[in-house]
């Protein structure tokens, strides 16, 4: 490809301020076998860029198939593949678009093996959980690239070619993730098996007796209107890191983080109290935000890696009721954690939204 072809396709303007860097990028893309048609498509399509084109093409290499071609290759109906894809959290694609690869075929075959063993409903439920986790990992990876690689290159005025090459290197490093994820996944299966076997003292197969806690940051919403986006991101990241560190060190599990609130579970109530107290202590020196929380103990309904039921609702209501710096707990938590070096001063009987009768409450403090 010569300069005239790039110019005729509207990809290159020799009068532009960064013309030399654009030409270097186009020649580099061409050297990788990328056609002018692909470049034009990337330049015009919303969500695609020339600097990301090499990485985009390297992300899912190999022969591309339509939905009908993939279904024929696998010997299943197209609507079943489409249903599996939706269950995994992936948006629909045009039936005529060549959007599928051999990797998709392997994933769908794995799903169907799981469905044969555990049933279609259970397999789709699991696919939703896996899809949600993979979406979080994918967005975290993209964010890490933007903050750690793309932003410094832009600040240093590195140009389009440098950015495209960095993007490709980042995509090529994705191959390391499956190996790392498999090891971590097996370790988490081992941990979850131990934790839930210990907690499975209820007659129902889908409930477990656990302590559940909610801790949020009072003042976060007000603070978010006064600080920059970067400062807000750093605060959220510090809260998330602290929550994971504190919960994991005490054999707890962070179930989810929603902005300024963390939900966690533990087998022992004393460990849950220790986690909540540690979070309050870690942020005690920050005058702009103050943690508060609520803890309850009982049978939790387990669904897709999350927990539901009256005990969860009770803990959430206690967190909403607590004042800054306060941790409210139920009598069950106080009784189970009484020998854990903690004190439980009475906090009276309170009416809670969604509960018919007043609930006797305690606060938790270190002895």
Secondary structure, DSSP 8 states (H G I E B T S, - for coil): --HHHHHHTTS--TTSTTHHHHHHHHHHHHHTT--HHHHHHHHHSTT--STTHHHHHHHT-S--B-HHHHHHHHTS-HHHHHHHHHHTT-----TTS--B-HHHHHHHHHHHHHHHHH-HHHHHHHHHHHHHHHHHHHHHHHHHHIIIIIHHHHHTT-HHHHHHHHHHHHHHTTHHHHHHHHHHHHHHHHHHHHHHHHH--SSSTTEEEEEEEEEEEETHHHHHTTS-HHHHHHHHHHHHHHHHHHHHHTT-EEEEEETTEEEEEESSHHHHHHHHHHHHHHTTT-TT-EEEEEEEEEEEEEETTEEESHHHHHHHHHHHHS-TT-EEEEHHHHHHTTTSSEE--EEEEE--TT-SS-EEEEE-EE-
